[in-house]
């Protein structure tokens, strides 16, 4: 276990935002399913992305890794796609990656072979009911351990009509959009309630199109998927991650002047809305050639609808806790089944640090104040909680101690190095498990 002790200080300088985890997952899946060689450039080999690479190698893809920046763990991947999937390993470990397991399960259900997927940490109990309902309808055999991993599948999905509620994780929809084009017949995916996290579905459809797969989107209510499609190889360079940029953009608002580079202004990433949220709260944010500059601002509370950007809630809560007035976070119930119960986790962390925050079933109410006091908190083994607590330290009067600080390895292994490069003052302590 890593413990980080942070002495409050103002952060300022330039940071190169790491590549998008969401786009990396999607491009690796598409490349691995193609019949040729794809070059996926600018990939951060976080724990989640390693899980996806290993999972797709289990289906027959061959991946070669070329170091671009060893210090930052950035690689270019040369992926020889499998064309028709060939099961090389009947036990697939998805680590703690929700994207990996939810993207791959429908693909495994095409094989009509017995395969078991496993995971670690909270992934073991994260819900997969949206797939179990489909498997029951389509007569795909599966077993699990009292609703938890490991999950064993043997059966074959058939083309036709599928339905899914819109307030489940968009990862389930993405998984079906990866798999259904490979069936012989045409399929239709019907969304029975208002679709949340639409930008993630947009990202999936855009990536599928890049790799030769056509999906017809009928106003997010129906998705028409022609059968017998084939993935074609393509080259792609992964853009910067707005989910990770949100921490540094906020750090600039709370402290000094921070330049967040390597961000694509036309990105489809839903978390790009952090720019609009900061503006709405009165923050100083400026678009530059390479990205954005944020600088010390007096911000005000607002209402944040988390339905389309759930990953932003931890860091937006930090900004809200240090803004004038009240902020409400609404439509956030899915945060309770993330890497942690994020509504509870961020409430506990910020309360400990001295914030005025309360949680309810699907949201938060935060009354801002000028400073926090500091203290010792746990990351709940959640990368976004650890990073949010680190940014909160900027406006604390006393030191902030974060237990399980190694959780950042899930998505951003070099977060602490970047934190120090911007002027952060930390002491790190490694303890046994």
PyMOL commands that set and color helices and strands:
alter all, ss='L'
color gray80, all
select helices_A, chain A and resi 21-33+47-57+98-108+121-125+129-138+170-182+198-210+242-254+270-280+306-308+310-321+333-337+342-353+383-395+405-410+415-421
alter helices_A, ss='H'
color red, helices_A
select strands_A, chain A and resi 2-7+13-16+37-44+62-69+74-80+91-93+115-118+141-145+148-154+161-164+187-191+215-218+222-225+236-237+258-261+284-287+291-295+303-305+326-330+356-360+363-367+375-378+400-403+425-430
alter strands_A, ss='S'
color yellow, strands_A
deselect
rebuild
show_as cartoon
